[in-house]
Amino acid sequence: MIDVSILIVCYKSRDLILQCLRGVYLYTSGCTFEVLLLDCSNDGTVDLVKSEFPQVRVIDNCLNLGFGKGNNLLAKHATGEFLVLLNPDVIVNDNAIVELFRTAVALPHAGAVGGRARLPDGSRDPGSRQTVPTVRRLMIAAVGGAKLLNGALPENAREAAEVETLSGAFMLVRADAWREADGFDTSFFMYSEELDLCHRLRRQGRGIVMTPCAEVVHLVGGGQAQNPQRIQLLTTARMHFFRKYWNLPRTWLAGTVLWTHGFVRVLLGTIGGPLLGWDRACRLRQAYAGIVFQPQTWWGGFSRAHRE
């Protein structure tokens, strides 16, 4: 059996995928591994990968399956004892993948192991600082206190430790734990899949662990962190998670807080030009306009039609 199967689901990633794969093959040493790739956009990524990295196992696909369903399909073809989920916009600069593997071997109770992801400017990627959401935490984020919510290891941590959840952009899952959990819940089209998976793994009695020894650079959607479509999907995914696990009154309260989160940013983008700069203010307003003015598009979570 191969030690690690690296799963990469691409969507319009032609400009990013070669950099990702170069890092994987250049720096990953100390375990046996395979790379499986699925392209959900038909933008030429497959032809490019086959030309530059013929050793990659490309799984045929002609539909946009979304992150969760795409990884579930790749996992069915994987032969590794461990699965590493890797976004195509992640840059591997050192032996980070093997560090995840070594941590998982050393801590057999861990169902999933993640590392640190940083943005290109060296700051911590918010996705690798996630906490399990509560109404109180949503309120803190809505008024600009998101940076106070840190679910990651401290910067000075030297050893792996348990955390609340991990980022799906760069995480390892034991293949047997993945199968027991039946992989990602495919009712999530994109985002919060890893939050849901970590929640279910913990219910199985498995640990969720982060190691400070594994670091990558995450470009976060190709540098489009405030892309309106991305914000829309993030918000929809959160509501989908709340509707799955929370009662109706708590879910409605959470939805109201998410709307307020968007309203604060639209307001700031409208009147905050002198403070933020007009270009930045305009981008902020556009990013959250759909959340504020079209709540019906995200309030119900992912619809069946969207998922299929």
Order of alpha helices (4+ residues) and beta strands (2+ residues): beta-alpha-beta-alpha-beta-alpha-beta-beta-alpha-beta-alpha-beta-beta-alpha-alpha-beta-alpha-alpha-alpha-alpha-alpha-alpha
